[in-house]
Amino acid sequence: MKLFRFPLAALFALSMLLVNVPAVFAEDMPAQEVQVVNLNTATAEELSAALDGVGAARAELIVQYREENGSFSSVEELLEIKGIGVATLEKNRDRIQL
């Protein structure tokens, strides 16, 4: 029985080290900061840089909508802009402020 104690103890110690490896590397990785953009003040360039799935043309449409209709009163108003659907809105909801 003593013959099995050392290999089992070594195996247990090794497994405990391997379980903690992802936690150690996670501490070293910087958290990704989400760039927040204000729909009512941002330029087209700022919008296209901050919003996922929104390029220069779509950002211009957002600015044009804002100029024609006034400030956005809700994030859901983006759905009024051609080419911006629910998926794009949900993907960017945490990046948008009013």
C-alpha beads as a LAMMPS data file, in Angstrom:
LAMMPS data file: protein, C-alpha beads

98 atoms
97 bonds

1 atom types
1 bond types

-500.0 500.0 xlo xhi
-500.0 500.0 ylo yhi
-500.0 500.0 zlo zhi

Masses

1 110.0

Atoms # bond

1 1 1 0.000 0.000 0.000
2 1 1 2.916 2.374 0.696
3 1 1 4.009 1.811 -2.857
4 1 1 0.855 3.555 -4.129
5 1 1 0.837 6.509 -1.712
6 1 1 3.636 8.504 -3.312
7 1 1 2.423 8.179 -6.930
8 1 1 -1.136 8.973 -5.866
9 1 1 0.001 11.995 -3.853
10 1 1 2.112 13.213 -6.766
11 1 1 -0.777 12.711 -9.189
12 1 1 -3.134 14.587 -6.862
13 1 1 -0.670 17.487 -6.474
14 1 1 -0.168 17.680 -10.230
15 1 1 -3.899 17.682 -10.898
16 1 1 -4.392 20.506 -8.391
17 1 1 -1.735 22.553 -10.169
18 1 1 -3.321 21.987 -13.569
19 1 1 -6.759 22.972 -12.314
20 1 1 -5.416 26.370 -11.249
21 1 1 -3.511 27.120 -14.474
22 1 1 -6.428 28.897 -16.231
23 1 1 -6.998 31.086 -13.171
24 1 1 -3.361 32.155 -13.125
25 1 1 -3.354 33.100 -16.796
26 1 1 -6.713 34.877 -16.494
27 1 1 -5.219 37.240 -13.921
28 1 1 -2.441 38.223 -16.338
29 1 1 -4.810 39.057 -19.187
30 1 1 -6.114 42.639 -19.194
31 1 1 -9.871 43.048 -19.239
32 1 1 -11.183 44.253 -22.561
33 1 1 -12.650 47.691 -22.214
34 1 1 -15.792 48.392 -24.145
35 1 1 -15.750 51.728 -25.927
36 1 1 -18.965 53.582 -25.118
37 1 1 -20.363 56.078 -27.584
38 1 1 -23.087 58.693 -27.137
39 1 1 -25.621 58.507 -29.971
40 1 1 -26.565 62.154 -29.552
41 1 1 -23.077 63.668 -29.725
42 1 1 -20.807 61.227 -31.573
43 1 1 -19.492 61.848 -35.046
44 1 1 -19.888 59.275 -37.805
45 1 1 -16.241 58.296 -37.366
46 1 1 -16.704 57.722 -33.634
47 1 1 -19.840 55.668 -34.237
48 1 1 -18.232 53.424 -36.839
49 1 1 -15.180 52.889 -34.622
50 1 1 -17.180 52.035 -31.497
51 1 1 -20.102 50.014 -32.825
52 1 1 -19.682 46.452 -34.021
53 1 1 -21.226 45.885 -37.453
54 1 1 -21.609 49.606 -38.166
55 1 1 -19.397 50.929 -40.902
56 1 1 -18.903 54.431 -42.235
57 1 1 -22.043 54.430 -44.393
58 1 1 -24.304 53.186 -41.590
59 1 1 -22.743 55.668 -39.155
60 1 1 -23.509 58.490 -41.597
61 1 1 -27.137 57.316 -41.637
62 1 1 -27.230 57.477 -37.832
63 1 1 -25.934 61.067 -37.870
64 1 1 -28.361 61.989 -40.669
65 1 1 -31.284 60.490 -38.714
66 1 1 -30.227 62.473 -35.629
67 1 1 -30.024 65.716 -37.620
68 1 1 -33.446 65.188 -39.190
69 1 1 -35.305 63.872 -36.118
70 1 1 -33.474 65.412 -33.177
71 1 1 -31.715 63.628 -30.356
72 1 1 -32.292 59.944 -29.756
73 1 1 -34.646 59.380 -26.831
74 1 1 -34.080 55.616 -26.694
75 1 1 -31.541 53.132 -27.975
76 1 1 -34.333 51.271 -29.773
77 1 1 -34.702 54.251 -32.125
78 1 1 -31.671 52.859 -33.962
79 1 1 -34.009 50.228 -35.403
80 1 1 -35.538 53.012 -37.526
81 1 1 -32.290 53.283 -39.482
82 1 1 -32.026 51.139 -42.597
83 1 1 -29.605 48.269 -42.107
84 1 1 -29.661 48.263 -38.319
85 1 1 -31.618 45.338 -36.991
86 1 1 -32.244 43.733 -33.640
87 1 1 -29.040 41.667 -33.827
88 1 1 -26.848 44.725 -34.391
89 1 1 -28.626 46.620 -31.644
90 1 1 -28.240 43.792 -29.122
91 1 1 -24.586 43.305 -30.065
92 1 1 -23.905 46.964 -29.273
93 1 1 -26.337 47.732 -26.467
94 1 1 -23.592 47.951 -23.822
95 1 1 -21.595 50.344 -26.035
96 1 1 -24.371 52.890 -26.509
97 1 1 -25.403 55.710 -24.264
98 1 1 -27.738 58.632 -24.796

Bonds

1 1 1 2
2 1 2 3
3 1 3 4
4 1 4 5
5 1 5 6
6 1 6 7
7 1 7 8
8 1 8 9
9 1 9 10
10 1 10 11
11 1 11 12
12 1 12 13
13 1 13 14
14 1 14 15
15 1 15 16
16 1 16 17
17 1 17 18
18 1 18 19
19 1 19 20
20 1 20 21
21 1 21 22
22 1 22 23
23 1 23 24
24 1 24 25
25 1 25 26
26 1 26 27
27 1 27 28
28 1 28 29
29 1 29 30
30 1 30 31
31 1 31 32
32 1 32 33
33 1 33 34
34 1 34 35
35 1 35 36
36 1 36 37
37 1 37 38
38 1 38 39
39 1 39 40
40 1 40 41
41 1 41 42
42 1 42 43
43 1 43 44
44 1 44 45
45 1 45 46
46 1 46 47
47 1 47 48
48 1 48 49
49 1 49 50
50 1 50 51
51 1 51 52
52 1 52 53
53 1 53 54
54 1 54 55
55 1 55 56
56 1 56 57
57 1 57 58
58 1 58 59
59 1 59 60
60 1 60 61
61 1 61 62
62 1 62 63
63 1 63 64
64 1 64 65
65 1 65 66
66 1 66 67
67 1 67 68
68 1 68 69
69 1 69 70
70 1 70 71
71 1 71 72
72 1 72 73
73 1 73 74
74 1 74 75
75 1 75 76
76 1 76 77
77 1 77 78
78 1 78 79
79 1 79 80
80 1 80 81
81 1 81 82
82 1 82 83
83 1 83 84
84 1 84 85
85 1 85 86
86 1 86 87
87 1 87 88
88 1 88 89
89 1 89 90
90 1 90 91
91 1 91 92
92 1 92 93
93 1 93 94
94 1 94 95
95 1 95 96
96 1 96 97
97 1 97 98
